[in-house]
């Protein structure tokens, strides 16, 4: 079936609707999006000029000699705008291959590529204006040929080759979805160029431009899709931040307007880890350098902790605090915490070797009853309160360097599963004489 003016009219109605939808919504700020605006406008212009040129040439053939000059103007303007459309697609492709860490040399090449196509458009326009346009066919199926039409076919074919080269050279640097309209452009414009060159009475250029524009919109430039993508990214960042301060089970049910909730737990084990000689190290290597080391070390511990049934309470200055049995209740909390403590010591050794540091830690563990609460509206906090927490924090200060010091309760709970040596008794205010032990 021959492509006729009815299909051209349908395409322009479709493009007009798409433009109304596009420009009525909040725009997404990106170079490719700005170029896409011109692509839509040029698509509309090519369809309008295509329809106008077909109508005027039909009337000319019917005997209206006065309309010959107008038809020549409209037809050549159509070819010039079509050339501009093709060049705008090329520039759209170039903007789609801009990535965050692009080097200055590659960025310069992108500018050069764009300038080359703009120069090609100028040269093509001059040729179209100064060479005769020939016609064939009758009625609705009138078509143009000659040098002006061949200029458009040539630029279209060269653009396909260029686009394919750009896509292949940027596959590892740019998201694959950014190439969707590029692939569609290659398929549609390449096929259209070949079909039109060998079947001049089959007018499908307008349909091809409309299809390309549609795929570009729904594939990339739909403002709703872009805003949803950015919203999902923002939600992920927010969730990652929440996960840093709240246990997983609490983060999963968080209510941004919740009131403080207090819950008592009978069997929790609290682990405090402090950096030994923190003040001395800070004075020797500097606070900023030490802070960077601790940041990297605590990041390692965060990764390791995901393999254990523990919840990170906080990491402040030289302290790292986790708890087992909260917020999910289970037995053997002491053993889970001991296993994580041993993992800390192994990770510390690896970290020191890798970073050529000499960090030392003290680890203190106690178990018992505690109260947990999660609350906040603007700033979320998950915390653990009670004598169990207080005693664990005191034990760590008197603990063995690069060792795990535990209370008598922890030792009794673990029984013969681990070997302990007596670390002596310490008088703690409010707790009296407390016996402590170190895992061998």
C-alpha positions in Angstrom: 0.0 0.0 0.0 1.4 3.4 -1.0 2.0 5.9 1.8 -0.4 8.8 1.2 -1.4 12.2 2.5 -3.9 10.6 4.9 -1.1 8.9 6.8 0.9 12.1 6.8 -2.0 13.9 8.4 -2.4 11.2 11.0 1.3 11.5 11.8 1.1 15.2 12.2 -1.9 14.9 14.5 0.0 12.3 16.6 3.1 14.6 16.8 1.0 17.6 17.7 -0.5 15.6 20.6 2.9 14.4 21.7 4.2 18.0 21.8 1.2 19.2 23.8 1.9 16.4 26.4 5.6 17.0 26.4 5.6 20.8 26.8 2.7 20.7 29.3 4.9 18.8 31.9 7.9 19.8 33.9 11.0 19.5 31.8 14.0 17.4 32.7 17.3 19.3 32.6 19.7 17.4 30.3 21.5 18.3 27.1 19.7 15.4 25.3 16.3 16.6 26.5 16.9 20.1 25.1 17.9 18.7 21.7 14.8 16.5 21.8 12.6 19.6 21.9 14.1 20.7 18.6 13.6 17.1 17.2 9.9 17.3 18.0 9.5 20.7 16.5 11.4 19.7 13.3 9.4 16.5 13.1 6.2 18.6 13.1 7.7 21.0 10.6 8.7 18.2 8.1 5.2 16.7 8.2 3.5 20.0 7.7 5.8 20.9 4.8 5.4 17.4 3.4 1.6 17.8 3.3 1.8 21.3 1.9 4.2 20.4 -0.9 2.1 17.4 -1.9 -1.1 19.6 -2.0 0.6 22.3 -4.0 2.2 20.0 -6.5 -1.1 18.1 -7.0 -2.8 21.4 -7.8 0.1 22.4 -10.1 -0.3 19.1 -12.1 -4.0 19.7 -12.2 -3.3 22.9 -14.2 -2.7 25.7 -11.7 0.5 27.2 -13.1 0.5 30.1 -10.5 1.3 27.7 -7.7 4.5 26.3 -9.2 6.8 28.8 -7.4 5.1 28.2 -4.0 5.5 24.4 -4.5 9.2 24.7 -5.3 9.6 26.8 -2.2 7.7 24.4 0.1 9.4 21.3 -1.3 12.9 22.7 -0.9 12.1 24.0 2.5 10.8 20.5 3.4 14.1 19.0 2.3 16.1 21.6 4.2 14.1 21.0 7.4 14.4 17.2 6.9 18.2 17.7 6.7 18.0 19.8 9.9 16.0 17.0 11.5 18.7 14.4 10.6 21.5 16.6 11.9 19.5 17.2 15.2 19.3 13.5 15.6 23.0 13.2 15.2 23.5 15.9 17.9 21.0 14.1 20.1 23.2 11.0 19.8 26.3 13.0 20.7 24.6 14.5 23.8 23.4 11.0 24.8 27.0 9.8 25.0 28.1 12.5 27.5 29.0 10.7 30.7 30.0 12.0 34.1 33.8 11.4 33.9 34.4 12.2 30.3 37.8 13.6 29.6 38.4 17.0 28.1 39.8 15.4 24.9 36.7 13.3 24.4 34.5 16.3 25.2 36.4 18.3 22.5 35.8 15.6 20.0 32.0 15.7 20.8 32.0 19.4 20.0 34.0 18.8 16.7 31.5 16.1 15.7 28.6 18.4 16.3 30.3 21.3 14.3 31.0 18.9 11.4 27.3 18.0 11.1 26.3 21.6 11.3 28.7 22.5 8.5 27.3 19.5 6.6 23.8 21.0 7.1 24.9 24.4 5.8 26.5 22.9 2.7 23.5 20.6 2.1 21.2 23.6 2.4 23.2 25.6 -0.2 23.1 22.6 -2.6 19.3 22.1 -2.2 18.6 25.8 -2.8 20.8 26.0 -5.9 19.9 22.8 -7.8 16.6 21.9 -9.5 14.0 19.6 -7.9 12.4 17.1 -10.2 9.0 15.3 -9.8 7.5 12.0 -10.6 4.3 10.1 -10.0 0.7 11.5 -10.1 -2.0 12.6 -7.6 -1.3 11.7 -4.0 1.7 9.6 -5.0 3.8 12.5 -6.3 7.4 12.4 -5.3 10.5 14.4 -5.8 14.0 13.4 -7.0 17.2 14.9 -8.3 20.2 16.4 -6.5 18.2 18.1 -3.6 16.6 14.8 -2.7 19.9 12.9 -3.0 21.5 15.3 -0.6 19.0 14.3 2.1 19.5 10.6 1.3 23.2 10.9 1.5 23.2 12.8 4.8 20.8 10.3 6.2 23.0 7.3 5.2 26.1 9.0 6.5 24.3 9.7 9.8 23.4 6.1 10.2 27.1 5.1 9.8 28.1 7.8 12.3 25.5 6.8 14.8 26.5 3.2 14.7 30.2 4.2 15.2 29.3 6.4 18.2 27.2 3.6 19.8 29.9 1.0 19.4 32.7 3.2 20.8 30.6 4.2 23.9 29.0 0.9 24.8 31.0 0.5 28.0 30.7 4.2 29.1 27.0 4.9 28.6 23.9 3.2 29.8 22.5 0.8 27.2 19.0 2.3 27.4 20.4 5.6 26.1 21.0 3.8 22.8 17.4 2.7 22.3 16.4 5.7 20.2 19.8 5.5 18.4 19.1 1.9 17.3 15.6 2.9 16.2 16.9 5.8 14.3 19.4 3.6 12.5 16.7 1.1 11.6 14.0 3.5 10.5 16.1 6.2 8.7 18.4 3.6 7.1 15.5 1.6 5.8 13.6 4.8 4.7 16.6 6.1 2.8 17.0 2.9 0.9 13.3 2.4 0.2 12.9 6.0 -1.0 15.9 5.8 -3.2 14.6 2.8 -5.1 10.8 3.3 -4.6 10.3 7.0 -5.1 6.5 6.7 -5.1 6.4 5.2 -1.6 6.4 8.3 0.7 7.2 7.0 4.2 9.7 9.7 5.5 7.1 11.4 7.7 6.0 8.1 9.2 9.6 7.2 10.0 10.3 10.5 11.7 7.1 10.1 13.8 8.1 6.6 14.9 11.6 7.8 15.8 10.2 10.7 17.9 7.8 8.4 19.6 10.5 5.9 20.7 12.7 8.7 21.8 9.9 10.1 24.0 8.8 6.8 25.7 12.4 5.5 25.8 14.2 8.4 27.3 12.6 11.9 27.3 9.3 11.2 29.0 9.4 13.6 31.9 7.3 11.3 34.1 9.7 8.4 33.5 12.7 10.6 34.3 11.1 12.0 37.4 10.2 8.5 38.6 13.8 7.4 38.0 15.1 10.3 40.0 12.5 9.7 42.7 13.6 6.1 42.9 17.2 7.2 43.2 16.3 9.7 45.9 14.3 7.1 47.8 17.3 4.7 47.6 19.6 7.3 49.0 17.1 8.1 51.8 16.8 4.4 52.6 20.5 3.9 52.6 20.8 6.8 55.1 18.1 5.3 57.3 19.8 1.9 57.1 22.9 3.5 58.6 21.1 4.5 61.8 18.3 1.9 62.1 18.2 -1.9 62.1 16.8 -3.5 59.0 13.5 -4.7 60.6 12.9 -1.2 61.9 13.8 0.5 58.6 11.3 -1.8 56.8 8.4 -0.7 58.9 9.4 2.9 59.6 6.7 5.5 59.8 7.9 9.0 59.3 5.3 10.4 61.8 5.7 7.7 64.4 5.9 8.4 68.1 8.6 7.0 70.4 8.1 3.2 71.0 9.8 1.6 73.9 10.3 -2.2 74.1 12.0 -4.3 76.8 14.2 -7.2 75.9 15.3 -9.9 78.4 18.1 -11.4 76.5 20.4 -9.0 74.6 24.2 -8.9 74.2 25.9 -5.6 73.7 29.3 -5.2 72.1 31.4 -2.0 72.5 34.5 -1.7 70.4 36.8 1.3 71.1 40.0 2.3 69.3 42.9 2.0 71.8 45.1 5.0 72.5 42.8 7.1 70.3 44.0 10.5 71.6 47.6 9.5 71.2 47.2 8.3 67.6 45.3 11.4 66.7 48.2 13.6 67.9 50.7 11.5 66.1 49.1 11.2 62.6 46.6 14.0 62.7 42.9 13.9 63.3 41.9 14.1 59.6 44.1 11.1 58.6 42.9 9.1 61.6 39.3 9.9 60.8 39.8 8.6 57.2 41.3 5.4 58.6 38.4 4.9 61.0 35.8 5.7 58.3 37.3 3.0 56.0 37.6 0.5 59.0 34.0 1.1 60.1 32.8 0.7 56.5 34.5 -2.8 56.5 32.8 -3.6 59.8 29.4 -2.5 58.3 29.9 -4.9 55.5 31.0 -7.8 57.8 28.1 -7.2 60.2 25.5 -8.0 57.5 26.6 -11.7 57.8 25.6 -11.8 61.5 22.3 -11.5 63.4 23.3 -8.2 65.0 22.1 -4.6 64.8 24.5 -1.7 64.6 23.5 0.9 67.2 26.0 3.6 66.4 29.6 4.5 65.5 30.8 7.7 67.1 34.3 9.0 67.2 36.4 5.9 68.3 33.4 3.7 69.3 31.5 1.1 67.4 28.5 -0.4 69.1 26.3 -3.4 68.1 23.7 -5.5 69.8 22.3 -9.0 69.3 18.8 -10.0 70.2 17.3 -6.6 69.3 15.0 -5.9 67.6 14.6 -9.6 66.6 14.6 -11.8 69.6 16.4 -15.1 69.5 18.6 -17.4 71.7 22.4 -17.6 71.7 22.8 -13.8 71.5 26.1 -14.1 73.4 27.7 -16.5 70.9 26.5 -14.4 67.9 28.2 -11.3 69.4 31.4 -13.2 70.3 31.6 -14.5 66.7 31.3 -10.9 65.4 33.9 -9.8 67.9 36.4 -12.4 66.6 35.5 -11.2 63.1 36.4 -7.7 64.1 39.9 -8.8 65.2 40.5 -10.7 62.0 39.3 -7.8 59.9 41.5 -5.4 61.9 44.6 -7.5 61.1 43.7 -7.5 57.4 43.0 -3.8 57.5 46.3 -2.9 59.1 48.3 -5.0 56.6 46.4 -3.5 53.6 46.6 0.1 54.7 50.0 0.0 56.6 48.3 1.2 59.8 48.7 0.1 63.4 45.2 0.5 64.8 44.5 -1.4 68.0 41.0 -2.0 69.5 39.4 -3.0 72.8 36.2 -5.1 72.7 33.8 -5.4 75.7 30.7 -7.5 75.9 27.9 -7.9 78.4 24.4 -9.4 78.2 21.2 -9.0 80.1 18.0 -6.9 80.0 17.7 -3.6 78.0 15.1 -1.2 76.7 15.2 -0.3 73.0 13.4 2.6 71.3 13.0 3.9 67.8 11.7 7.4 67.4 12.0 10.7 65.5 10.3 12.8 62.9 13.1 14.8 61.3 16.0 12.7 62.7 15.6 9.1 63.3 17.3 7.4 66.3 17.4 3.8 67.4 19.0 3.3 70.8 19.4 0.8 73.6 19.3 1.8 77.3 19.8 0.1 80.6 22.4 -1.3 83.0 23.5 -3.9 80.4 24.6 -1.2 78.0 26.3 0.8 80.7 28.3 -2.1 82.0 29.4 -3.2 78.5 30.6 0.4 77.9 32.7 0.3 81.1 34.1 -3.2 80.5 35.5 -2.1 77.2 37.6 0.7 78.8 39.2 -1.9 81.1 39.5 -4.5 78.4 42.5 -6.1 76.8 44.0 -4.5 73.7 43.2 -6.5 70.6 41.2 -8.9 72.7 37.6 -9.6 73.7 36.8 -8.9 77.3 33.5 -10.2 78.7 31.5 -10.2 81.9 31.0 -13.2 84.1 27.4 -13.5 82.8 28.6 -13.9 79.3 31.3 -16.4 80.3 28.7 -18.5 82.2 26.2 -18.4 79.3 28.8 -19.6 76.8 30.1 -22.4 79.1 32.8 -24.6 77.6 32.3 -23.4 74.0 35.2 -20.9 74.4 38.3 -20.8 76.5 38.6 -17.9 78.9 41.3 -16.5 81.1 40.7 -14.4 84.2 41.2 -10.7 83.5 40.7 -9.7 87.1 38.0 -7.8 89.0 37.3 -4.1 88.5 35.3 -1.8 90.7 32.7 0.0 88.7 30.6 2.8 90.2 27.1 1.6 90.5 28.0 -2.0 89.8 30.4 -2.8 92.5 33.2 -5.4 92.0 32.8 -6.9 88.5 34.8 -10.0 87.4 36.0 -9.9 83.7 37.4 -12.5 81.4 39.2 -12.5 78.1 38.7 -15.1 75.3 42.0 -16.9 74.6 
